[in-house]
Amino acid sequence: MNILYYDCAVIGAGAAGLCAGARTAEKGLKTIIIDRESHPGGVLLQCIHNGFGLHYFKEQLTGPEYAGRVTANALASGAVLMMDSTVTEIRENGKEKLLTVYSGKDGVTLIHTKSVILAMGCRERCRGNLGIPGDRVAGIYTAGAAQKLLNMQGVLPGRTAVIAGSGDIGLIMARRLSWCGVDVKLVTEIMPYPAGLSRNIAQCLEDFNIPLRLSTSLTGIYGKDRVEYVTVAPIIDGKADHSKEEKIFCDTVLFSVGLIPENELSRSCGIKLHPVTNGPVTDSNSMTGIPGIFACGNVLHVHDLVDFVSREAETAADNCVQYIAGMDKEETENNIFPVSPEGDLRYCLPCSCKKGKDVCFYMRSSAVRRKARLTVSCSNTLLAEKILNYVKPAEMISLTLEGEKLCSFVPGSKISVTLSPVEE
Amino acid sequence: MENSENTVIRKMICIMCPASCHLEITEKGKEGEYLVTGNRCPGGKNYALNEMRDPKRIVTAVVASDSTKIPCIPVKTDLPLQMDLIRGLLQKLFSMKIHVPVQCGDVLIKNYKDTGVSVVITRSVEE
């Protein structure tokens, strides 16, 4: 068995892991980034479309270009990349952590590390998660699986497709399939509003005259050996109305129905997970409930933009560097302010913040609003405010609060982050 | 500048960045002159005017390669291409084969059909 010693072990070499690892290595931590795939970049490698990096690199890049840049940065920083390797366990061992890593090439490796950054990303929900009835036939994919087949292997998943769910990957795949000659007949969405970014509705559906049916459920998938048709029905009073069911003939079904942070490892080492985001509960130091274990990117909460993932990863890395330097040692529990999402907010991260430390809150709305007011307050005092246009659940909201604004408050006081509609 | 009496002739969502601004276009005086509102940056105005006159899109695709490890190499147009030329370009890309090694940024097709638009490789592949 190989034994390695590091200051920081990053799990996952996607955008979050590469950006976090590059930063910790730059700041002098001996860093290893571990990933089960053969090539670094994560899901970016299969996202061949453009639109990435406008905030982070100040230009429009494709997924592989973004992956190429963050990989180059990680390598230049001196971080070690350990590919084709799966972390199977994280254990606490006094102040350090022990990682068990398995790879076909090296067998089992034990990594002793002072800190861990979780950057495992997320998984797609699939037909099984939704419990869609019908036949078990070929031709049913998650949108990301179809994207990988088409963009990485060059395999066309079918000839006529129906896409269930209006998540961004599904929308991007609608365009991609149309450009490859596939007839995309319909995109269905159970909610009354689309799940993906508005720009993707415009450039991926409207450009190709692909109909999007809102408040519509895919009620069944049928065929012998291969998908032959699906049934769809409108949702009335929260339930699919089967009397209005309609058959749509197709040989392929793609699911784009949401993503779930991949936290098997986190759960097995006892990290507390957030009931709404399904990612770890973190404080304003990006730290999970276990000291020395940090989280960033889609493993923490699902993002719509990789730029925010990179930014969040760098923040986590900075916090990790500070943790190791022991700068926060004298800090005690009583400097902590719990954060509570209120009004229209579905969630708000981090779950707590500290006096004197700037914090960037990331949150999502549970409602569609033409105009809304976002406020941060403590003991009925307004600390920050922002007016937002076109608020929707699909688009993440962020707001930075200067740490010094908390200086006059008693630690332990609740910080309310509230989103409320503005009447026009 | 603002003239509320003019009727909005088209609404569109800007695709230039994820902000997805909701744009409204009104006709200004004579035909072919437009007023754009709802954009939060100059890019939105340019996008709307291009959409009204000559819509273009960045095209991305994968091209087969002779690499032993990466069977498909991603490519993109370096500039937006007229929408009616996209099908033809894709047909051409589907029939090509890239010989590795290639670097991200290498030009695969230069100045496609004299449009000034080139196709470039977006992933470095060594072998």
Interface residues (C-beta under 8 A of the other chain):
Chain A: S38 L45 I48 H49 N50 G51 L54 Q60 T62 G63 P64 E65 A67 G68 L150 N151 M152 Q153 G154 W179 C180 L197 S198 R199 I201 A202 Q203 D207 D304 L305 Y390 E395
Chain B: M12 I13 C14 I15 M16 C17 P18 S20 H22 R57 I58 V59 T60 A61 V62 A64 K69 P71 C72 P74 K76 M83 I86 L90 C104 T122 R123 S124
